[in-house]
Amino acid sequence: MRSTSSTSHRRRATAAAAVGAVTALLAVAFQSGPASAGAGTDTAQAASAITASATRGADPGALPAKLSPAKRAELLRAANTTKAKADTAKKLGLGAQEKLVVRDVLQDQDGTTHTRYERTYAGLPVLGGDLIVEKARSGAAQGVTKASKAQLKGVETTADVKPAAAESQALTLAEADGSKKTEADRAPRKVVWLGQGAAKGQPTLAYETVVGGLQHDGTPNELHVITDAATGKKLHEWQAIENGTGNTQYSGTVTLGTAQSGSSYTLTDTTRGNHRTYNLNRATSGTGTLFSGPDDVWGNGSASNTETAAADAHYGAAMTWDYYKNVQGRSGIRGDGVGAYSRVHYGNNYVNAFWDDSCFCMTYGDGSGNTKPLTSLDVAAHEMTHGVTSNTAGLNYSGESGGLNEATSDIFAAAVEFYANNTSDPGDYLVGEKININGNGTPLRYMDKPSKDGASKDAWYSGLGGIDVHYSSGPANHFFYLLSEGSGAKVVNGTSYDSPTSDGLPVTGIGREKAALIWYKALTTKFTSTTNYAGARTGALAATGELYGTTSTEYKAVQDAFAAINVGARSGGGDPGTGKVFTNDANVNIPDSPGAAVSSSLTVSGISGKAPSTLKVGVDIVHTWSGDLQVDLIGPSGKAYRLHSSTYDPTPNIQTTYTVNASTENASGVWKLQAKDLGPADTGYINQFKLTFP
């Protein structure tokens, strides 16, 4: 049997062996200076302990370097020279019409650099054309990760459709979604589209229209609509304003970073990139007024005092800044040492909070009755993480990538909450647990079993990308919990959890600190704008392999945690469930389109009666473009059970265990795994076919 993965992992030579709180504070006193997590808590010591736990057993060279803003700027300048970009484009085999645009540069402690690029074609932005180039300190290329494999050649640049038609379509779509004060923010721009909706993922000349105004609930609107410039067909749409729903419980008496000018103080954190907190005073636009006062005491613990929400937001921003800088080595959201800003008291009875790239800011409503401001610690961390994601992977806020975007914000909201170690709000794996938005005391989201909220999903399935991103985030949240804590019943920080797995097998956690380090490295150096769940597995495994090695306990745990949410196979080809197992390890080549379907066969014997309604089908296919494939299970009767449909999906390989209701089939007989390639230019093979009868 050949390798079950087409992704290589390096192990360096230096390796060693939405929402708000109802609990009021009695008093909240604030002083200028660094924010602290709570009485007697030393955040520097907390960061040191977290880092020590995360890096135990890790390759020191693979750890992210803590780049100062000046060092990051130096790396950006070096990558952005005309010669450097031309040399990189030549090595990548890019065409004469293509140009690279440097977006970000990160570096590992051994000098390995990860440069993230956007592309242009004939001067037009290429949406979905982003890529990451990895180079060793010596300058030797070590790998490239692309959002799309499509080549940019012979792309038509003359539009048949008028810009006005694209704008009209976008406005109609926004109005159908319930938008108010709807208008285009700017004239449609011509782009080359490589994302969802493009035929076979091939480059398509299109218009991008951005619609402003307000969404149905008062949230600012930034709807992006992609229209085919040749046919006028809508190719894709996504909402760029990234809403968060966290909890706005108060955080007790803390210390805030402020600034003094004469006899007046302002909520300006001079130690954290000059982060400022403003009062919108019920407005829905503009910056508002910077909070200021004659003393350095902010709020009184009651929502009726306008300073209280500002104090919570300011504290949340400080803790999030400290976590990313002290634990992950990132200086600010962009890594440039510049602070974002916060706006509180947005709108009237606005029950939400959001991150907006265009203002580089977090915005918080005051909740129902303007009595429950959405300014809690985990909300701040959630919103600021949307900014981090935007400035790194840039995960599209729709489909599976949108679910991963939302989950990333929940994941680091939990990480920040545990880091802060605030006795008024102990770290947990619940979202919105303090605000009682459901009216029955239940949290908004659960990471240990997402489906407990009634809408989120516990595991991946083929239609996951078609649901709201706040619910398609469930499997990734579940993965993070399982990787951190493991499956089954347990109590963490006083909260009880009981996490199941989709394949019925247990998962052993590696600790929250290691899980967060792996996800951060994958987000910043492996994920692209189009990464889906299969791609997230590939990226997370690559990051884990670099940090801990591909034979490590951590690597196997990542495999098992993904398998537990129905993405990929267990470590060591672990069985998808208990029972009698039949396996075919013989490789079967899959011819490129328009080749015929091929199959791998199993003869099942010794089982009487019908097959179960929970037959486990283990599929391990190595292929360079999984979206080309159509995969079916063929029962002894000849009936086909669709496992995987051909769709736009640039990620490699299908390594998943499916559950099939095969109760009409006789258990004994010949079963087949059939695969057919429906797209050109990619090849692969069936690596393993496995059936497990419970």
C-alpha positions in Angstrom: 0.0 0.0 0.0 1.4 3.4 -0.9 1.4 6.4 1.5 -2.0 7.6 2.5 -1.1 11.2 2.0 0.5 13.2 -0.8 1.6 16.0 1.6 5.1 15.9 2.8 6.1 17.2 6.2 9.5 18.4 7.2 11.1 17.8 10.6 14.0 20.2 11.1 17.5 19.0 12.0 17.4 21.1 15.2 14.5 19.1 16.6 14.6 18.1 20.2 13.5 14.5 21.4 -23.1 36.4 20.6 -23.6 38.2 23.3 -23.9 39.8 26.8 -23.9 39.4 30.6 -26.6 39.8 33.1 -24.3 39.7 36.2 -23.7 43.2 37.5 -20.5 44.2 39.3 -20.6 45.9 42.6 -17.7 48.2 41.7 -15.2 48.4 38.8 -12.1 50.5 39.5 -9.6 51.1 36.7 -6.1 52.6 36.7 -3.7 53.4 33.9 -1.1 50.8 33.1 -1.0 47.2 31.7 -4.3 45.3 31.9 -4.2 42.4 34.3 -6.3 39.3 34.2 -7.5 39.6 37.8 -6.3 40.1 41.3 -2.9 38.6 41.8 -2.6 37.2 38.3 0.7 37.8 36.5 0.0 37.6 32.7 3.6 37.3 31.9 3.9 34.2 34.1 0.6 32.9 32.5 2.0 33.3 29.0 5.3 31.6 30.0 3.3 28.6 31.5 1.2 28.3 28.4 4.2 28.5 26.0 6.1 25.9 28.0 3.1 23.5 27.8 2.5 24.1 24.1 6.2 23.7 23.1 7.0 20.6 25.2 8.4 18.1 22.7 8.2 20.5 19.8 11.0 21.3 17.3 12.3 24.7 18.5 13.1 25.8 15.0 9.5 25.2 13.8 8.0 27.6 16.4 6.9 31.0 15.2 9.5 33.7 15.7 8.3 36.7 17.8 8.7 39.3 15.1 8.9 43.0 16.1 7.0 45.3 13.9 10.3 46.6 12.6 11.6 43.1 11.7 8.3 42.3 10.0 8.5 45.5 8.0 12.1 44.6 7.0 10.9 41.1 5.8 8.0 42.7 3.9 10.3 45.1 2.1 12.7 42.3 1.1 9.9 40.2 -0.3 8.3 43.1 -2.1 11.3 44.2 -4.2 10.7 43.9 -7.9 13.6 41.4 -8.3 12.3 39.2 -5.4 8.8 39.0 -6.8 10.1 38.4 -10.3 12.4 35.6 -9.1 9.5 34.0 -7.1 7.1 34.2 -10.0 9.7 32.6 -12.3 10.3 29.7 -9.9 6.5 29.2 -9.6 6.2 29.1 -13.4 3.8 32.0 -13.5 2.9 33.5 -16.9 4.0 36.9 -18.2 0.6 38.5 -17.5 0.8 37.4 -13.8 2.2 39.6 -11.0 2.6 38.8 -7.3 1.5 41.2 -4.6 3.0 40.6 -1.1 0.4 40.5 1.6 2.2 39.1 4.7 5.5 37.5 5.8 5.9 35.3 8.9 9.1 33.6 10.1 9.9 30.6 12.1 12.7 30.5 14.7 15.0 28.6 12.3 14.7 31.3 9.7 12.1 29.6 7.5 9.9 32.3 6.0 6.3 32.0 4.9 5.4 34.7 2.4 1.7 35.1 1.5 0.9 36.6 -1.9 -2.1 37.8 -3.9 -1.9 37.7 -7.7 -2.9 40.0 -10.5 -3.5 39.1 -14.2 -3.2 41.7 -16.9 -3.5 44.2 -14.0 -6.8 42.7 -12.7 -7.0 41.3 -9.1 -7.2 37.5 -9.0 -9.7 36.6 -6.3 -9.0 33.1 -5.0 -5.5 33.2 -6.5 -3.6 33.6 -3.2 -0.7 31.4 -2.3 2.0 30.9 0.3 5.6 30.3 -0.5 7.9 28.6 2.1 11.6 29.1 2.0 14.5 27.9 4.3 16.9 30.4 5.8 19.3 29.5 2.9 16.7 30.6 0.4 15.9 27.1 -0.8 12.3 26.6 -1.7 10.5 24.2 0.7 6.9 24.3 -0.6 4.0 26.3 -1.9 0.4 26.2 -0.9 -2.2 27.5 -3.4 -5.8 28.5 -3.0 -6.3 27.3 -6.6 -4.3 25.1 -8.9 -5.7 26.6 -12.0 -3.3 28.2 -14.5 -3.8 31.8 -15.5 -3.4 31.5 -19.3 -5.4 33.0 -22.1 -8.0 34.6 -19.8 -10.4 36.9 -21.6 -10.2 40.4 -20.2 -13.0 42.1 -22.3 -16.4 42.0 -20.6 -19.6 41.3 -22.5 -21.8 42.3 -19.6 -22.1 46.0 -18.6 -21.0 47.0 -15.0 -24.5 48.4 -14.4 -26.0 45.0 -14.9 -23.7 43.5 -12.3 -24.5 46.3 -9.9 -28.2 45.8 -10.4 -27.9 42.1 -9.7 -25.9 42.7 -6.5 -28.5 45.3 -5.2 -31.3 42.9 -5.9 -29.6 40.1 -4.0 -28.9 42.4 -1.0 -32.6 43.6 -0.9 -33.8 40.0 -1.1 -31.6 39.3 2.1 -33.5 42.1 3.9 -30.9 44.9 3.6 -31.8 48.5 4.3 -30.5 51.7 2.8 -29.0 49.4 0.1 -26.5 51.0 -2.3 -23.3 50.0 -4.0 -20.3 51.2 -2.1 -18.3 51.6 -5.3 -18.6 50.8 -9.0 -18.2 47.1 -9.9 -14.6 46.3 -10.6 -13.3 43.7 -13.1 -11.6 40.8 -11.5 -10.4 37.3 -12.4 -12.4 34.9 -10.3 -11.0 31.5 -9.2 -13.4 30.7 -6.3 -16.7 28.9 -5.9 -18.9 29.0 -8.9 -16.1 29.2 -11.5 -16.6 26.4 -14.0 -14.2 23.5 -12.9 -12.3 26.1 -10.9 -10.9 27.7 -14.1 -10.2 31.5 -14.2 -13.3 33.5 -15.1 -13.5 37.2 -16.0 -16.0 38.7 -13.5 -17.3 41.8 -11.8 -17.1 42.2 -8.0 -19.8 44.5 -6.6 -19.8 45.6 -3.0 -23.1 46.5 -1.5 -23.3 48.8 1.5 -26.2 50.0 3.7 -27.4 47.9 6.6 -28.4 44.3 7.0 -31.8 43.3 8.2 -30.8 43.5 11.9 -28.9 46.8 11.6 -25.5 45.3 11.1 -23.5 47.3 8.5 -23.7 45.6 5.1 -20.7 44.7 3.0 -22.1 42.1 0.6 -19.6 41.0 -2.1 -21.3 39.7 -5.3 -19.3 38.1 -8.1 -20.9 38.2 -11.5 -19.7 36.4 -14.7 -18.7 39.2 -17.1 -19.5 37.1 -20.1 -23.0 35.7 -19.1 -24.2 37.9 -16.3 -24.7 34.8 -14.1 -24.0 35.2 -10.3 -21.0 33.1 -9.5 -20.8 33.7 -5.8 -21.6 36.0 -2.9 -20.4 36.5 0.7 -20.9 38.9 3.5 -17.6 40.5 4.6 -18.9 42.0 7.9 -18.1 39.2 10.3 -20.6 39.0 13.1 -19.6 37.5 16.5 -21.9 36.3 19.3 -20.1 36.0 22.6 -20.9 36.7 26.2 -20.9 40.1 27.9 -20.5 39.1 31.5 -18.4 41.5 33.4 -14.8 40.7 34.3 -14.5 42.1 37.8 -12.0 44.7 38.9 -9.2 44.9 36.4 -6.5 47.4 35.4 -6.8 49.2 32.0 -4.2 50.9 29.8 -5.2 54.6 29.5 -3.5 57.9 28.7 -3.3 61.1 30.6 -3.2 64.6 29.2 -3.1 67.3 31.8 -6.0 66.6 34.2 -7.9 64.4 31.8 -7.7 60.7 31.0 -8.8 58.8 27.8 -9.3 55.1 27.0 -6.2 55.0 24.9 -3.9 52.0 25.6 -0.5 53.4 24.8 1.1 50.0 25.6 -0.9 48.1 23.0 -0.6 50.0 19.8 -2.7 52.9 21.0 -5.9 50.9 21.0 -8.8 53.4 21.6 -12.4 52.8 22.7 -15.1 55.2 21.4 -18.8 55.9 22.2 -21.1 55.7 19.2 -24.0 56.8 21.4 -26.6 54.8 19.4 -25.2 55.9 16.0 -24.6 53.2 13.3 -21.8 55.0 11.5 -18.7 57.1 12.1 -16.1 56.7 14.9 -18.0 58.3 17.7 -16.4 60.1 20.6 -13.3 58.9 22.5 -14.1 58.1 26.1 -12.5 60.6 28.4 -12.9 61.8 31.9 -11.4 63.8 34.8 -10.4 60.6 36.7 -9.0 57.2 35.9 -12.1 55.3 37.1 -14.3 53.9 34.3 -17.8 52.6 34.8 -19.6 51.3 37.9 -20.6 47.8 36.8 -24.0 48.8 35.6 -25.1 48.9 31.9 -26.8 52.2 32.6 -23.4 53.8 33.0 -22.0 54.3 29.5 -18.4 53.8 30.6 -19.0 50.2 31.8 -19.4 48.7 28.4 -16.3 50.7 27.3 -14.3 49.3 30.2 -15.3 45.7 29.3 -14.4 46.2 25.6 -11.1 47.9 26.4 -10.2 45.1 28.8 -11.1 42.4 26.3 -9.0 44.0 23.6 -6.0 44.2 26.0 -6.3 40.6 27.0 -6.5 39.5 23.3 -3.5 41.7 22.4 -1.5 40.1 25.2 -2.5 36.6 24.3 -1.4 36.9 20.7 1.8 38.8 21.5 2.9 36.8 24.6 1.8 33.3 23.5 1.8 33.3 19.7 4.4 36.0 19.1 2.1 38.3 17.1 2.3 42.0 17.7 -1.2 43.2 17.0 -3.9 42.0 14.6 -1.8 42.7 11.5 1.5 41.9 13.2 2.6 45.5 12.7 2.2 46.7 16.3 -0.7 48.9 15.4 -3.8 48.6 17.6 -7.3 48.4 16.2 -10.1 50.4 18.0 -13.4 49.6 19.6 -16.8 51.2 19.2 -19.5 50.6 21.9 -23.2 51.6 22.1 -23.8 50.8 18.4 -27.5 51.3 17.3 -30.5 50.8 19.5 -31.3 47.4 21.1 -28.7 45.9 18.7 -28.0 42.3 19.8 -24.7 41.6 18.1 -21.1 42.6 17.7 -18.9 42.6 14.6 -15.5 43.0 13.1 -15.1 45.3 10.1 -11.9 45.3 8.0 -12.7 48.6 6.4 -12.4 50.5 9.7 -10.0 48.0 11.3 -12.3 48.0 14.4 -14.6 46.0 16.7 -18.1 47.2 17.2 -20.5 46.2 20.0 -24.3 46.7 20.5 -26.0 47.0 23.8 -28.3 44.0 23.5 -32.0 43.6 24.2 -33.4 46.7 25.9 -29.9 48.3 25.8 -29.2 46.5 29.1 -26.8 43.7 28.0 -23.8 45.2 26.1 -22.0 42.6 24.0 -18.6 43.6 25.4 -17.4 40.5 27.1 -13.9 39.1 27.0 -14.7 36.3 24.6 -16.6 38.5 22.3 -13.6 40.9 22.1 -11.3 37.9 21.4 -13.7 36.5 18.8 -13.9 39.8 16.9 -10.2 40.6 17.0 -9.5 37.1 15.8 -11.6 37.8 12.7 -9.1 40.5 12.0 -6.2 38.1 12.5 -7.8 35.6 10.1 -8.4 38.4 7.6 -4.8 39.4 7.7 -3.4 35.8 7.4 -5.4 33.0 5.7 -8.2 35.4 4.6 -10.7 32.5 4.8 -13.7 33.4 2.6 -16.7 34.1 4.8 -19.0 31.6 3.1 -19.1 27.9 2.6 -16.8 25.6 4.5 -14.1 28.3 4.6 -16.6 30.6 6.3 -17.3 27.9 9.0 -13.6 27.6 9.6 -13.3 31.4 9.8 -16.0 31.5 12.5 -14.6 28.5 14.4 -11.1 30.1 14.4 -12.7 33.1 16.3 -14.4 30.7 18.8 -11.2 28.7 19.2 -9.0 31.7 20.1 -11.8 33.3 22.2 -11.6 30.2 24.3 -7.8 30.4 24.4 -7.9 34.0 25.4 -10.5 33.3 28.1 -8.3 30.5 29.6 -5.2 32.8 29.3 -6.8 35.7 31.1 -7.6 33.3 34.1 -10.2 35.8 35.3 -12.0 34.5 38.4 -15.2 36.3 37.4 -15.2 34.5 34.0 -13.2 31.2 34.2 -12.0 29.8 30.9 -14.4 27.3 29.3 -15.5 25.7 26.0 -18.9 27.4 26.0 -19.9 30.5 24.0 -22.4 33.0 25.4 -22.9 31.0 28.6 -23.4 34.1 30.8 -26.0 36.1 28.9 -29.0 33.7 28.8 -29.9 34.7 25.2 -32.0 31.6 24.9 -34.0 32.5 28.0 -33.3 29.2 29.7 -29.8 29.6 31.0 -28.1 27.6 28.2 -25.0 28.8 26.3 -25.2 30.0 22.7 -22.7 27.4 21.5 -21.0 24.3 22.9 -17.6 23.2 21.6 -17.7 19.7 23.2 -20.9 18.8 21.4 -22.0 21.7 19.0 -25.4 20.1 18.2 -26.6 20.8 21.7 -27.5 24.3 20.5 -30.0 22.8 18.1 -28.4 24.1 14.9 -24.7 23.5 14.8 -23.2 20.3 13.4 -20.9 17.9 15.3 -19.2 16.5 12.3 -18.5 17.2 8.6 -20.9 16.0 5.9 -21.2 16.9 2.2 -23.7 19.6 2.6 -22.0 21.4 5.4 -20.9 24.4 3.3 -24.5 25.2 2.5 -25.5 26.2 6.0 -24.9 29.4 8.0 -21.2 29.8 8.9 -22.0 30.1 12.6 -23.3 26.5 12.5 -20.9 25.0 10.0 -18.2 26.1 12.4 -19.4 23.3 14.7 -17.2 20.5 13.5 -14.0 22.6 13.8 -15.0 23.8 17.3 -15.6 20.1 18.1 -12.2 19.2 16.7 -10.4 21.8 18.8 -12.2 20.6 21.9 -11.4 16.9 21.2 -7.7 17.7 20.4 -7.5 19.8 23.6 -9.3 17.6 26.1 -10.3 14.3 24.4 -13.6 12.6 24.2 -16.0 11.4 26.9 -17.2 12.9 30.1 -14.9 15.2 32.1 -14.9 18.4 34.2 -12.6 21.3 33.2 -12.4 24.4 35.3 -15.6 23.5 37.1 -17.7 22.9 33.9 -18.9 19.5 32.9 -18.4 18.2 29.3 -19.2 15.0 27.5 -17.9 14.9 23.9 -18.9 12.2 21.4 -17.1 11.2 18.2 -18.7 10.5 14.9 -16.9 7.1 14.5 -17.6 5.9 18.0 -13.9 5.7 18.9 -12.2 7.6 21.7 -9.8 10.6 21.3 -7.0 11.4 23.7 -6.4 15.1 24.0 -2.9 16.7 23.9 -3.8 19.9 25.9 -5.3 23.2 24.9 -2.0 24.9 24.6 -0.6 22.6 22.0 -4.0 22.5 20.1 -4.0 26.3 19.9 -0.3 26.4 18.7 -1.1 23.9 16.0 -4.2 25.8 14.8 -2.4 29.1 14.8 0.5 27.8 12.8 -1.8 26.2 10.3 -3.9 29.4 10.0 -1.0 31.6 9.4 1.2 29.4 7.2 -0.9 26.7 5.6 -4.5 27.9 5.2 -5.6 30.0 2.2 -8.8 31.8 1.3 -10.5 28.7 -0.1 -9.4 26.2 2.6 -12.2 23.7 3.4 -12.4 21.0 6.1 -10.3 18.5 4.1 -7.7 21.3 3.5 -7.8 22.2 7.2 -6.9 18.7 8.0 -4.0 18.7 5.5 -2.8 22.1 6.8 -3.1 21.1 10.5 -1.2 17.9 9.9 1.5 19.8 8.1 1.9 22.2 10.9 1.9 19.4 13.5 4.5 17.5 11.5 6.8 20.5 11.5 6.3 21.2 15.2 6.3 17.7 16.7 7.1 15.2 13.9 4.9 12.9 11.8 5.4 10.0 14.2 4.6 12.0 17.3 1.7 11.5 19.7 0.5 15.0 18.7 0.4 14.1 15.0 -1.6 11.0 15.7 -4.0 12.9 17.9 -4.7 15.5 15.1 -5.5 12.6 12.8 -7.8 11.0 15.4 -9.6 14.3 16.3 -10.3 15.0 12.6 -11.5 11.4 12.1 -13.8 12.0 15.1 -15.5 14.8 13.1 -15.7 12.6 10.0 -12.7 14.2 8.2 -10.0 11.7 7.1 -8.8 8.4 8.6 -7.7 7.5 12.0 -3.9 7.4 12.8 -2.4 4.1 11.7 -5.5 3.4 9.7 -7.5 2.8 12.9 -10.8 1.0 12.5 -13.8 3.3 12.1 -15.6 1.3 14.7 -15.7 -2.0 16.5 -16.9 -5.1 14.7 -15.7 -7.3 11.8 -13.4 -5.5 9.4 -12.8 -6.2 5.7 -10.0 -4.3 4.0 -8.5 -4.1 0.5 -5.1 -2.4 0.5 -4.3 -3.0 -3.2 -3.8 0.2 -5.2 -6.2 0.9 -8.1 -5.2 3.7 -10.4 -7.9 6.2 -11.3 -7.6 7.3 -15.0 -7.9 11.0 -15.7 -11.2 12.3 -17.3 -12.7 11.1 -19.6 -11.5 7.7 -18.4 -13.8 4.9 -17.2 -14.8 4.3 -13.6 -12.6 1.9 -11.6 -13.3 -0.1 -8.5 -11.7 -1.8 -5.5 -13.6 -4.9 -4.4 -14.1 -6.7 -1.1 -15.7 -10.2 -0.6 -17.6 -10.3 2.7 -18.2 -13.7 4.2 -19.2 -15.2 7.5 -21.9 -12.6 8.2 -25.5 -13.8 8.0 -28.5 -11.7 7.2 -28.7 -8.1 6.1 -26.0 -5.4 6.3 -26.4 -2.8 9.0 -28.0 0.7 8.8 -24.7 2.0 10.2 -22.2 0.3 7.9 -18.8 2.1 8.1 -17.1 2.7 4.8 -13.5 3.7 5.1 -12.3 5.6 1.9 -8.6 6.4 1.4 -8.0 7.9 -2.1 -4.9 9.8 -3.0 -5.7 12.4 -5.7 -4.3 15.9 -6.5 -7.8 17.4 -6.9 -10.5 15.8 -4.8 -13.3 17.8 -6.4 -12.8 15.9 -9.7 -14.0 12.7 -8.1 -17.3 10.9 -7.9 -17.2 8.0 -5.4 -19.8 5.3 -4.8 -20.2 2.2 -2.7 -21.7 -0.6 -4.8 -23.5 -3.2 -2.7 -23.8 -6.9 -3.6 -27.2 -6.2 -5.3 -25.6 -3.7 -7.6 -27.2 -0.7 -5.9 -25.0 2.4 -5.7 -24.6 4.6 -2.6 -23.1 8.0 -3.3 -20.3 8.8 -0.9 -18.6 11.8 -2.6 -19.9 14.0 -5.5 -17.8 16.0 -7.9 -17.8 19.6 -7.0 -15.4 22.6 -6.8 -12.8 21.5 -4.3 -9.1 22.1 -4.9 -7.9 20.2 -1.9 -6.1 16.8 -2.4 -7.2 13.4 -1.3 -10.3 11.8 0.2 -9.5 10.2 3.5 -12.9 9.8 5.3 -15.1 7.2 7.0 -18.7 7.3 5.8 -21.7 5.8 7.5 -24.1 4.1 5.0 -27.6 2.7 5.6 -27.2 -0.6 3.7 -29.9 -2.5 5.5 -31.5 -3.7 2.2 -28.3 -5.4 1.1 -27.2 -8.9 2.1 -24.2 -8.6 4.2 -22.2 -11.4 2.5 -21.2 -10.9 -1.1 -19.0 -8.7 -3.2 -18.8 -5.0 -2.3 -17.1 -2.4 -4.4 -15.7 1.1 -4.0 -16.1 2.8 -7.3 -14.4 6.0 -8.3 -14.6 8.1 -11.5 -12.6 11.2 -12.5 -14.9 13.8 -14.0 -12.4 16.6 -14.4 -9.2 17.0 -16.5 -5.5 17.4 -15.5 -5.4 15.4 -12.3 -4.8 11.8 -11.4 -4.6 9.6 -8.3 -5.4 6.1 -7.0 -7.6 4.2 -4.5 -5.2 3.6 -1.7 -7.4 1.6 0.6 -11.1 0.4 0.9 -12.4 -0.8 4.2 -15.8 -2.0 5.5 -16.6 -2.4 9.2 -19.7 -4.3 10.2 -20.7 -3.3 13.8 
